[in-house]
């Protein structure tokens, strides 16, 4: 979805929400934060569907896992 040399934090979902920046901002050590946005399911057409990601910070890394509704 992103290209080399492009800051992925500028990625927007189908509604215009800058979800990648939200994920980045939510990754705080000692906290698990839920971020909702629209994103296409892998292996299907490119129709965006509701997705929820749970993110946390570990040191200077952000870690997350997501699921589709």
Jmol script that loads the backbone (N, CA, C; Angstrom):
load data "model"
ATOM      1  N   UNK A   1       0.814  -1.190   0.000  1.00  0.00           N
ATOM      2  CA  UNK A   1       0.000   0.000   0.000  1.00  0.00           C
ATOM      3  C   UNK A   1       0.857   1.253   0.000  1.00  0.00           C
ATOM      4  N   UNK A   2       1.992   1.236   0.671  1.00  0.00           N
ATOM      5  CA  UNK A   2       2.840   2.426   0.684  1.00  0.00           C
ATOM      6  C   UNK A   2       4.027   2.231  -0.255  1.00  0.00           C
ATOM      7  N   UNK A   3       4.653   3.321  -0.579  1.00  0.00           N
ATOM      8  CA  UNK A   3       5.782   3.298  -1.494  1.00  0.00           C
ATOM      9  C   UNK A   3       7.068   3.624  -0.751  1.00  0.00           C
ATOM     10  N   UNK A   4       8.182   3.181  -1.290  1.00  0.00           N
ATOM     11  CA  UNK A   4       9.483   3.490  -0.705  1.00  0.00           C
ATOM     12  C   UNK A   4       9.668   5.007  -0.719  1.00  0.00           C
ATOM     13  N   UNK A   5      10.105   5.538   0.395  1.00  0.00           N
ATOM     14  CA  UNK A   5      10.355   6.969   0.499  1.00  0.00           C
ATOM     15  C   UNK A   5       9.141   7.790   0.898  1.00  0.00           C
ATOM     16  N   UNK A   6       7.980   7.132   1.087  1.00  0.00           N
ATOM     17  CA  UNK A   6       6.767   7.831   1.493  1.00  0.00           C
ATOM     18  C   UNK A   6       6.549   7.576   2.978  1.00  0.00           C
ATOM     19  N   UNK A   7       6.320   8.635   3.740  1.00  0.00           N
ATOM     20  CA  UNK A   7       6.060   8.502   5.172  1.00  0.00           C
ATOM     21  C   UNK A   7       4.698   7.835   5.349  1.00  0.00           C
ATOM     22  N   UNK A   8       4.688   6.624   5.858  1.00  0.00           N
ATOM     23  CA  UNK A   8       3.440   5.864   5.984  1.00  0.00           C
ATOM     24  C   UNK A   8       2.459   6.520   6.947  1.00  0.00           C
ATOM     25  N   UNK A   9       2.924   7.410   7.802  1.00  0.00           N
ATOM     26  CA  UNK A   9       2.017   8.095   8.725  1.00  0.00           C
ATOM     27  C   UNK A   9       1.039   9.006   8.005  1.00  0.00           C
ATOM     28  N   UNK A  10       1.256   9.266   6.715  1.00  0.00           N
ATOM     29  CA  UNK A  10       0.336  10.124   5.960  1.00  0.00           C
ATOM     30  C   UNK A  10      -0.772   9.314   5.280  1.00  0.00           C
ATOM     31  N   UNK A  11      -0.782   7.980   5.449  1.00  0.00           N
ATOM     32  CA  UNK A  11      -1.792   7.141   4.806  1.00  0.00           C
ATOM     33  C   UNK A  11      -3.184   7.447   5.356  1.00  0.00           C
ATOM     34  N   UNK A  12      -4.153   7.520   4.448  1.00  0.00           N
ATOM     35  CA  UNK A  12      -5.547   7.787   4.818  1.00  0.00           C
ATOM     36  C   UNK A  12      -6.413   6.605   4.415  1.00  0.00           C
ATOM     37  N   UNK A  13      -7.500   6.412   5.168  1.00  0.00           N
ATOM     38  CA  UNK A  13      -8.449   5.376   4.788  1.00  0.00           C
ATOM     39  C   UNK A  13      -9.477   5.954   3.818  1.00  0.00           C
ATOM     40  N   UNK A  14     -10.469   5.160   3.462  1.00  0.00           N
ATOM     41  CA  UNK A  14     -11.464   5.572   2.464  1.00  0.00           C
ATOM     42  C   UNK A  14     -12.306   6.765   2.909  1.00  0.00           C
ATOM     43  N   UNK A  15     -12.360   7.020   4.219  1.00  0.00           N
ATOM     44  CA  UNK A  15     -13.138   8.149   4.725  1.00  0.00           C
ATOM     45  C   UNK A  15     -12.292   9.412   4.874  1.00  0.00           C
ATOM     46  N   UNK A  16     -10.995   9.303   4.595  1.00  0.00           N
ATOM     47  CA  UNK A  16     -10.091  10.439   4.735  1.00  0.00           C
ATOM     48  C   UNK A  16      -9.379  10.498   6.076  1.00  0.00           C
ATOM     49  N   UNK A  17      -9.648   9.539   6.945  1.00  0.00           N
ATOM     50  CA  UNK A  17      -8.998   9.503   8.262  1.00  0.00           C
ATOM     51  C   UNK A  17      -7.527   9.134   8.090  1.00  0.00           C
ATOM     52  N   UNK A  18      -6.643   9.909   8.699  1.00  0.00           N
ATOM     53  CA  UNK A  18      -5.199   9.635   8.640  1.00  0.00           C
ATOM     54  C   UNK A  18      -4.902   8.568   9.697  1.00  0.00           C
ATOM     55  N   UNK A  19      -5.262   7.320   9.372  1.00  0.00           N
ATOM     56  CA  UNK A  19      -5.210   6.235  10.348  1.00  0.00           C
ATOM     57  C   UNK A  19      -3.796   5.854  10.747  1.00  0.00           C
ATOM     58  N   UNK A  20      -2.851   5.949   9.849  1.00  0.00           N
ATOM     59  CA  UNK A  20      -1.485   5.541  10.180  1.00  0.00           C
ATOM     60  C   UNK A  20      -0.888   6.452  11.253  1.00  0.00           C
ATOM     61  N   UNK A  21      -1.172   7.734  11.192  1.00  0.00           N
ATOM     62  CA  UNK A  21      -0.706   8.655  12.235  1.00  0.00           C
ATOM     63  C   UNK A  21      -1.402   8.328  13.553  1.00  0.00           C
ATOM     64  N   UNK A  22      -2.684   7.962  13.487  1.00  0.00           N
ATOM     65  CA  UNK A  22      -3.408   7.568  14.706  1.00  0.00           C
ATOM     66  C   UNK A  22      -2.767   6.336  15.339  1.00  0.00           C
ATOM     67  N   UNK A  23      -2.382   5.357  14.509  1.00  0.00           N
ATOM     68  CA  UNK A  23      -1.714   4.163  15.031  1.00  0.00           C
ATOM     69  C   UNK A  23      -0.385   4.529  15.686  1.00  0.00           C
ATOM     70  N   UNK A  24       0.368   5.363  15.010  1.00  0.00           N
ATOM     71  CA  UNK A  24       1.677   5.808  15.514  1.00  0.00           C
ATOM     72  C   UNK A  24       1.521   6.527  16.865  1.00  0.00           C
ATOM     73  N   UNK A  25       0.556   7.451  16.927  1.00  0.00           N
ATOM     74  CA  UNK A  25       0.338   8.229  18.148  1.00  0.00           C
ATOM     75  C   UNK A  25      -0.160   7.362  19.306  1.00  0.00           C
ATOM     76  N   UNK A  26      -0.910   6.304  18.997  1.00  0.00           N
ATOM     77  CA  UNK A  26      -1.512   5.462  20.025  1.00  0.00           C
ATOM     78  C   UNK A  26      -0.522   4.484  20.656  1.00  0.00           C
ATOM     79  N   UNK A  27       0.612   4.258  20.039  1.00  0.00           N
ATOM     80  CA  UNK A  27       1.576   3.264  20.523  1.00  0.00           C
ATOM     81  C   UNK A  27       2.361   3.814  21.715  1.00  0.00           C
ATOM     82  N   UNK A  28       1.793   3.629  22.898  1.00  0.00           N
ATOM     83  CA  UNK A  28       2.410   4.102  24.137  1.00  0.00           C
ATOM     84  C   UNK A  28       2.777   2.910  25.014  1.00  0.00           C
ATOM     85  N   UNK A  29       3.981   2.938  25.535  1.00  0.00           N
ATOM     86  CA  UNK A  29       4.444   1.841  26.390  1.00  0.00           C
ATOM     87  C   UNK A  29       3.548   1.726  27.623  1.00  0.00           C
ATOM     88  N   UNK A  30       3.190   0.489  27.956  1.00  0.00           N
ATOM     89  CA  UNK A  30       2.356   0.240  29.121  1.00  0.00           C
ATOM     90  C   UNK A  30       0.869   0.391  28.868  1.00  0.00           C
ATOM     91  N   UNK A  31       0.476   0.726  27.641  1.00  0.00           N
ATOM     92  CA  UNK A  31      -0.931   0.887  27.293  1.00  0.00           C
ATOM     93  C   UNK A  31      -1.233   0.082  26.038  1.00  0.00           C
ATOM     94  N   UNK A  32      -2.445  -0.421  25.955  1.00  0.00           N
ATOM     95  CA  UNK A  32      -2.947  -1.018  24.725  1.00  0.00           C
ATOM     96  C   UNK A  32      -4.110  -0.148  24.284  1.00  0.00           C
ATOM     97  N   UNK A  33      -4.007   0.401  23.095  1.00  0.00           N
ATOM     98  CA  UNK A  33      -5.003   1.345  22.592  1.00  0.00           C
ATOM     99  C   UNK A  33      -5.653   0.799  21.336  1.00  0.00           C
ATOM    100  N   UNK A  34      -6.963   0.993  21.223  1.00  0.00           N
ATOM    101  CA  UNK A  34      -7.733   0.546  20.071  1.00  0.00           C
ATOM    102  C   UNK A  34      -7.872   1.694  19.067  1.00  0.00           C
ATOM    103  N   UNK A  35      -7.586   1.409  17.799  1.00  0.00           N
ATOM    104  CA  UNK A  35      -7.735   2.389  16.723  1.00  0.00           C
ATOM    105  C   UNK A  35      -8.615   1.759  15.644  1.00  0.00           C
ATOM    106  N   UNK A  36      -9.694   2.442  15.269  1.00  0.00           N
ATOM    107  CA  UNK A  36     -10.615   1.950  14.242  1.00  0.00           C
ATOM    108  C   UNK A  36     -10.442   2.746  12.960  1.00  0.00           C
ATOM    109  N   UNK A  37     -10.551   2.053  11.828  1.00  0.00           N
ATOM    110  CA  UNK A  37     -10.434   2.694  10.523  1.00  0.00           C
ATOM    111  C   UNK A  37     -10.962   1.746   9.457  1.00  0.00           C
ATOM    112  N   UNK A  38     -10.994   2.181   8.220  1.00  0.00           N
ATOM    113  CA  UNK A  38     -11.469   1.373   7.100  1.00  0.00           C
ATOM    114  C   UNK A  38     -10.262   0.907   6.291  1.00  0.00           C
ATOM    115  N   UNK A  39     -10.241  -0.402   5.926  1.00  0.00           N
ATOM    116  CA  UNK A  39      -9.101  -0.954   5.203  1.00  0.00           C
ATOM    117  C   UNK A  39      -9.552  -2.191   4.441  1.00  0.00           C
ATOM    118  N   UNK A  40      -9.059  -2.414   3.220  1.00  0.00           N
ATOM    119  CA  UNK A  40      -9.458  -3.613   2.473  1.00  0.00           C
ATOM    120  C   UNK A  40      -8.900  -4.891   3.107  1.00  0.00           C
ATOM    121  N   UNK A  41      -9.709  -5.958   3.078  1.00  0.00           N
ATOM    122  CA  UNK A  41      -9.227  -7.261   3.543  1.00  0.00           C
ATOM    123  C   UNK A  41      -8.271  -7.835   2.509  1.00  0.00           C
ATOM    124  N   UNK A  42      -7.168  -8.437   2.947  1.00  0.00           N
ATOM    125  CA  UNK A  42      -6.254  -9.082   2.003  1.00  0.00           C
ATOM    126  C   UNK A  42      -6.959 -10.221   1.260  1.00  0.00           C
ATOM    127  N   UNK A  43      -6.649 -10.377  -0.006  1.00  0.00           N
ATOM    128  CA  UNK A  43      -7.194 -11.468  -0.782  1.00  0.00           C
ATOM    129  C   UNK A  43      -8.603 -11.244  -1.292  1.00  0.00           C
ATOM    130  N   UNK A  44      -9.165 -10.061  -1.060  1.00  0.00           N
ATOM    131  CA  UNK A  44     -10.501  -9.742  -1.552  1.00  0.00           C
ATOM    132  C   UNK A  44     -10.382  -8.558  -2.498  1.00  0.00           C
ATOM    133  N   UNK A  45     -11.518  -8.065  -2.952  1.00  0.00           N
ATOM    134  CA  UNK A  45     -11.457  -6.859  -3.778  1.00  0.00           C
ATOM    135  C   UNK A  45     -10.958  -5.701  -2.903  1.00  0.00           C
ATOM    136  N   UNK A  46     -10.843  -4.555  -3.462  1.00  0.00           N
ATOM    137  CA  UNK A  46     -10.246  -3.432  -2.725  1.00  0.00           C
ATOM    138  C   UNK A  46     -11.274  -2.609  -1.946  1.00  0.00           C
ATOM    139  N   UNK A  47     -12.459  -3.189  -1.690  1.00  0.00           N
ATOM    140  CA  UNK A  47     -13.480  -2.482  -0.922  1.00  0.00           C
ATOM    141  C   UNK A  47     -13.054  -2.386   0.539  1.00  0.00           C
ATOM    142  N   UNK A  48     -12.933  -1.180   1.083  1.00  0.00           N
ATOM    143  CA  UNK A  48     -12.556  -1.038   2.492  1.00  0.00           C
ATOM    144  C   UNK A  48     -13.677  -1.511   3.424  1.00  0.00           C
ATOM    145  N   UNK A  49     -13.299  -2.174   4.499  1.00  0.00           N
ATOM    146  CA  UNK A  49     -14.231  -2.612   5.538  1.00  0.00           C
ATOM    147  C   UNK A  49     -13.691  -2.140   6.887  1.00  0.00           C
ATOM    148  N   UNK A  50     -14.554  -2.175   7.894  1.00  0.00           N
ATOM    149  CA  UNK A  50     -14.150  -1.721   9.225  1.00  0.00           C
ATOM    150  C   UNK A  50     -13.050  -2.622   9.781  1.00  0.00           C
ATOM    151  N   UNK A  51     -12.003  -2.007  10.305  1.00  0.00           N
ATOM    152  CA  UNK A  51     -10.889  -2.729  10.918  1.00  0.00           C
ATOM    153  C   UNK A  51     -10.555  -2.070  12.250  1.00  0.00           C
ATOM    154  N   UNK A  52     -10.165  -2.882  13.202  1.00  0.00           N
ATOM    155  CA  UNK A  52      -9.736  -2.398  14.513  1.00  0.00           C
ATOM    156  C   UNK A  52      -8.326  -2.914  14.749  1.00  0.00           C
ATOM    157  N   UNK A  53      -7.434  -2.034  15.152  1.00  0.00           N
ATOM    158  CA  UNK A  53      -6.075  -2.430  15.526  1.00  0.00           C
ATOM    159  C   UNK A  53      -5.838  -2.095  16.983  1.00  0.00           C
ATOM    160  N   UNK A  54      -5.165  -2.991  17.674  1.00  0.00           N
ATOM    161  CA  UNK A  54      -4.744  -2.774  19.051  1.00  0.00           C
ATOM    162  C   UNK A  54      -3.243  -2.539  19.012  1.00  0.00           C
ATOM    163  N   UNK A  55      -2.808  -1.406  19.548  1.00  0.00           N
ATOM    164  CA  UNK A  55      -1.393  -1.052  19.473  1.00  0.00           C
ATOM    165  C   UNK A  55      -0.836  -0.747  20.855  1.00  0.00           C
ATOM    166  N   UNK A  56       0.468  -0.977  20.979  1.00  0.00           N
ATOM    167  CA  UNK A  56       1.190  -0.665  22.207  1.00  0.00           C
ATOM    168  C   UNK A  56       2.612  -0.279  21.828  1.00  0.00           C
ATOM    169  N   UNK A  57       3.318   0.295  22.753  1.00  0.00           N
ATOM    170  CA  UNK A  57       4.720   0.624  22.542  1.00  0.00           C
ATOM    171  C   UNK A  57       5.599  -0.265  23.397  1.00  0.00           C
ATOM    172  N   UNK A  58       6.724  -0.658  22.828  1.00  0.00           N
ATOM    173  CA  UNK A  58       7.731  -1.430  23.569  1.00  0.00           C
ATOM    174  C   UNK A  58       9.063  -0.775  23.255  1.00  0.00           C
ATOM    175  N   UNK A  59       9.590  -0.044  24.219  1.00  0.00           N
ATOM    176  CA  UNK A  59      10.803   0.729  23.960  1.00  0.00           C
ATOM    177  C   UNK A  59      10.516   1.761  22.881  1.00  0.00           C
ATOM    178  N   UNK A  60      11.336   1.776  21.839  1.00  0.00           N
ATOM    179  CA  UNK A  60      11.105   2.728  20.752  1.00  0.00           C
ATOM    180  C   UNK A  60      10.360   2.095  19.574  1.00  0.00           C
ATOM    181  N   UNK A  61       9.726   0.931  19.809  1.00  0.00           N
ATOM    182  CA  UNK A  61       8.976   0.235  18.767  1.00  0.00           C
ATOM    183  C   UNK A  61       7.481   0.307  19.024  1.00  0.00           C
ATOM    184  N   UNK A  62       6.717   0.324  17.962  1.00  0.00           N
ATOM    185  CA  UNK A  62       5.270   0.201  18.061  1.00  0.00           C
ATOM    186  C   UNK A  62       4.878  -1.190  17.593  1.00  0.00           C
ATOM    187  N   UNK A  63       3.998  -1.838  18.337  1.00  0.00           N
ATOM    188  CA  UNK A  63       3.537  -3.182  17.996  1.00  0.00           C
ATOM    189  C   UNK A  63       2.026  -3.185  17.924  1.00  0.00           C
ATOM    190  N   UNK A  64       1.479  -3.917  16.972  1.00  0.00           N
ATOM    191  CA  UNK A  64       0.033  -3.949  16.849  1.00  0.00           C
ATOM    192  C   UNK A  64      -0.477  -5.218  16.230  1.00  0.00           C
ATOM    193  N   UNK A  65      -1.756  -5.459  16.440  1.00  0.00           N
ATOM    194  CA  UNK A  65      -2.474  -6.570  15.831  1.00  0.00           C
ATOM    195  C   UNK A  65      -3.861  -6.031  15.504  1.00  0.00           C
ATOM    196  N   UNK A  66      -4.426  -6.501  14.416  1.00  0.00           N
ATOM    197  CA  UNK A  66      -5.738  -5.988  14.034  1.00  0.00           C
ATOM    198  C   UNK A  66      -6.677  -7.087  13.592  1.00  0.00           C
ATOM    199  N   UNK A  67      -7.957  -6.735  13.567  1.00  0.00           N
ATOM    200  CA  UNK A  67      -8.981  -7.662  13.079  1.00  0.00           C
ATOM    201  C   UNK A  67     -10.024  -6.874  12.304  1.00  0.00           C
ATOM    202  N   UNK A  68     -10.690  -7.570  11.401  1.00  0.00           N
ATOM    203  CA  UNK A  68     -11.751  -6.972  10.598  1.00  0.00           C
ATOM    204  C   UNK A  68     -13.085  -7.282  11.255  1.00  0.00           C
ATOM    205  N   UNK A  69     -13.980  -6.316  11.221  1.00  0.00           N
ATOM    206  CA  UNK A  69     -15.322  -6.523  11.785  1.00  0.00           C
ATOM    207  C   UNK A  69     -16.213  -7.207  10.779  1.00  0.00           C
TER     208      UNK A  69
END
end "model"
wireframe off; spacefill off
backbone 0.3
color backbone group
